[in-house]
Amino acid sequence: MSTSPKVGLEALLTPEESVLVLIDHQPYQFANLHSHEPALVANNVVGLAKTAKGYGVPTILTTVLEDRGGKLIQPLQDVFPDQKPIDRTLINTWEDRAVVDAVKATGRKKLIIAGLWTEVCVAMPALQAAGEGFDVYVVTDASGGVSAESHAMAVQRLIQAGVVPITWLVLLGEWQRDHARTDRITPEDQLEALGYAGATGIVTVWEQQLLNTPVTGPIGA
């Protein structure tokens, strides 16, 4: 089982120890997504993906029965245009050798998962990986279930098993830690990710625009 500390500085995630797996963000899965507004989950997973890419976190894309369930949603695929998602028949991603091997090849033990649906394709691999010694985190607002109850019960079950729920903006904050630091992500990449962060992100991007807009005359002139 996971031995990750629950409190203290070491409980916070860093990009250097994280690996991200995104599971089944496909049209078929979105079609019966009722725990969240589908457009919000799509927005959040793209923001999450751009954040992971900006911080250099290895990201593994996977789909299930792509020929029938549809390809990965295009905005997400566009974040990693050269990566072909691992297509599975197995419902439990952690039983697919190609996915597990890809995760283990990174050498990282902080496993972050988001996917559709929470109660099935997220819960199964999260529970199994946690039992195999990975510190597992589930990004709940980039995941979703067939109902609000299904999503909530899955999150409760995962918490009882030691899996940590987290949201994608919290993850960005833990990976960054300091507004002044520039060694983990370029300002351009960070602003691109923040563009998916709702009003806060939009205002942050706007502030940067204002800061970079030269003043050509006296204010009020």
ABEGO torsion letter per residue (X at the ends): XBABBABEAAABBBAAABBBBBBGBBAAAAAABAABBAAAAAAAAAAAAAAAAAAGBBBBBBBBGAAAAEBBBAAAAAABAABBBBBBABABAAABAAAAAAAAAAGBABBBBBBOBAAAAAAAAAAAAAAAGBBBBBBAAABBBABAAAAAAAAAAAAAAGBBBBBAAAAAAAAAGBAABAAABBAAAAAAAAAAAEAAAAAAAAAAAAAABBBABBBGX
